[in-house]
């Protein structure tokens, strides 16, 4: 069933969008890593199944979507994890760690929800905490052109939306120090988000537009 659903997803995306993908060479072989993305629109999650040749992936999804029987059914067959975005969800975190140990690939938007103003919001620390604690490799991926406004506007005019998915270099976070753990967790979260922001157009960088770490990363690539 999963193969059929992914086949349908890929067909629909080909119909409504022209997708350019770059940076595949930065993806580790064999799975068991994290893909951290920005979240601009409703197409972002389906694009993960379109772009990745390795379908052994899973995506955390807000638990409110489990109330919809169709979305709950899709989530089950697409290996999603329904998660409480507003409270510590230990059950979901344990399930993520279990799946990563099995070699699955976690695709996650640290912002937690899509950017309705088309700009990055402040990232939540969950993935940074797990990645540092477990030593997971992280690949930052920038999604460009998936804004709901653009997609809907183009659909109304029977035009395909131009979308670019760009993967940056893989990296890992150091283990947490014994002191100043909260400060370090914020630093790690900002590191993930700034690496994504560095590949985005200026208009989409939002909360991180003036972040010192983003400026360092942009200077490195000049």
N, C-alpha and C positions, 0 to 999 in steps of 0.2 A: 504493500500500500504506500509506503514512504516513497518508493521509486516513482510511482504513478503521480503522487502529489507534487514531487519535485519536478517531474517532467512537465506538469501543467504550469507550475510557477515559472519555469524557465520559458515556456512558450508564451505566456502572457507578458512577461517582461520584454521579451524580444519584440512583441507586437507594439508595445507602448513606449519603449525606450531604446535609445542607442547607447549601449554601455561600453565604456572604455575601462580596462583594468590594467594597472601597472604595479610592479613590485612583487609579483609572484615569487621571485627568487629569494625574497626575504622570509618566506614562510618555512619554518622548520619541517623537516621530513618526519613523518610518522605520527603526527598529532600530539596531543598532550600539552598544548600551549594555549595562551589567551590572545584573542583578537579584541582589542579595545577600539571602539568606534565612536564617532559623534552620531547624534540622532536628530536628523532634520525632518523626517516624514514617515508616512505609513509604508513606503516602499523599502525602508531600510532593512527590516527583518527578512522579507522575501529575497532581497538581493544577496544575503549571505548564502542562501541555497543556490542562487544563480551563479555566484562568483567562485565558490569553492569546489574544486574537483573532488576533494575529500568530503563526503557527505556525513562523516562520522562526527557531527558537531551538535552542540546544544546551545540554546538561547534562554536566558532568564526572562520571563514574561510576567508583567504585573498580574497579581492574583485576581483582580477585578475582571480580567478577560475570561477567567475560568467560569464565570457565571453565564457566559454565552455558550450554549451547547455546541454550536458549530466550531467556535474558536477552541473550545475545550477538546473537541475531537481532533482538530488539526494539531493542537499542541501535543496531544498524546502521540500522534503518528510522526510528528516532526521533532520529537525528542526534547520538547521544551520543558522548562522547570517553572512552575508558577510560584512567584515569590512575593512576600510582603515588602513593599518598597519603603514603608514608613517605620517599621519596627525591626529589631534584630530577629532574623529568621534562621535559627540554628539548624532546623531540619533541612532547609534549602542549602545552607552552606555545607553541611555534611554530604548532601547529595552531589554538590558540585565537586567536592574533593574526591569522592568516590569515582565519579565519572572521569575526572582528570587522571586518576591513577590507572584507569582502564585505557587511557590513550585517546580519549575524546577531546575535541577542541571547543573551548568556551568562547562564544561570541557575545560580547557584552558592551552596552553603552553606559559608562559610569555616571552619566547625567541622570539616568533613571527614567527619563521621559523625553519625548521629542520636543525640540525647540520650536515652540509656536511663534516666537518672534524671529526665527531663522538664525539665531545666534547661540553659541555654546553657553550652557549654564554651568555653574560650579559642579564639579564632579563629586560624587559620593565616595566614601573611603573603602567600601566593602571589598572591591577587587584588588585595591592596593594592599590591604591588610592580608588577604589570602595569598596574593602573589609573593609578597615578601616573606610571609611565614612558611610557605610551601616551596619557595624557590622556583616558581613557574616562570617560564619565558613569556614575554609580552610582545606582541606585534601591533603597533599603532596603525590604524587604517582610517583615512579620511574619506568621507562620502561627500561628494560635491554634486549639486544639482538635483537632490532628491526632495527639495522643499515641496510640501503639499501644494502650495500656491502655484508653483511652476508646473507640476505634474497635472493638476486639474485644469489649469489654463490651456495647456497643450492638448489635453484630451478633448476639450471643448472645440478646439480648432483642428482636430484629427491630425495632430503633429506628434512626432515622437520626441520625448524629452532626452536631452543629452546629459548623461550621467558619467562621472569619473570616480572610480574607486582606486585609491592609491595607498599601497602598503609601505610603511617605513621600515627601517632596520629593527630587527629584534633586539630586545634588551632584557635584563633582569634587574630586580631591585635588591639592594643589600639586606641582610637580616636586620631585624629591629635591634637597636641598642637597648641597654638596660634602663637608661634614663631618657627623659624627654620623648617618650614613645608617641604621645599625641601630636607633638610638633613634627616628629619625623613622619608620622602617618600622613599628615597634611602635605608635607614636602613630597612624599611618594605619589600621592594622588595628583598633585600639581604636575609632577614629572610626566605621568601618563597623559594627562590632558594637554599639556603644552606640546608634547610630541605629536599628538593628533592635530592640534591647532596650527602647528608649523607647516602642515601640508594643506591647510584650508585657505580659501581666499580671505582677505582681511574682513570682508563684510560678515563672515560667519564665525569669527573668533570670539565674539561676545565677551564673557567674563574674563577671558584670558588674553584679551587684545593687548593689554599693557603690562602683562606679567613679566617680571625680569627674566625668568627662565625661558620664556618664549623668545624674548629678544636675543638671548644667548644662542638659542638654537637657530634662529633666522640668520644671525651673524655668521654662524659656522657654515652655512650653506651658500653664502655669497661668493 
